Amino acid sequence: MKKIEVNQLDKITGGATLSVGTGVLIATIIIFLSGVIEGITNPERCNG
């Protein structure tokens, strides 16, 4: 087994490939597109 120095431990990153911002952006796009698809398949009049 190889001993790891403290400065090498600081350089180790996790296995996540996407940042939180990227995940939020993808979720936002999916929610928007689902709303567009629902509006096309189930159109309703505005109550105003």
C-alpha positions in Angstrom: 0.0 0.0 0.0 1.2 3.5 -0.9 1.2 6.3 1.7 -0.4 9.5 0.4 0.9 12.9 1.4 -1.5 15.5 2.8 -1.0 17.8 -0.3 -2.0 14.8 -2.5 -5.2 14.3 -0.5 -6.2 17.9 -1.2 -6.0 17.3 -5.0 -8.4 14.3 -4.9 -11.8 15.1 -6.2 -15.1 13.2 -6.0 -16.6 11.2 -8.8 -19.3 13.6 -9.7 -18.9 14.6 -13.3 -21.7 17.3 -13.3 -21.7 20.4 -11.2 -24.8 21.4 -9.2 -25.5 24.2 -11.6 -25.5 21.9 -14.6 -27.9 19.6 -12.8 -30.3 22.5 -12.1 -30.0 23.7 -15.7 -30.9 20.2 -17.1 -33.8 19.9 -14.6 -35.1 23.3 -15.6 -35.0 22.5 -19.3 -36.9 19.2 -18.7 -39.6 20.9 -16.6 -40.0 23.6 -19.3 -40.3 21.1 -22.1 -42.8 19.0 -20.2 -44.9 22.1 -19.7 -44.7 22.9 -23.4 -45.7 19.4 -24.3 -48.6 19.5 -21.9 -49.8 22.8 -23.3 -49.8 21.3 -26.8 -51.5 18.0 -25.9 -54.0 19.6 -23.4 -54.8 23.2 -24.4 -57.1 25.1 -22.0 -58.4 28.6 -22.2 -57.1 31.3 -19.8 -59.6 32.2 -17.1 -59.2 35.9 -17.2 
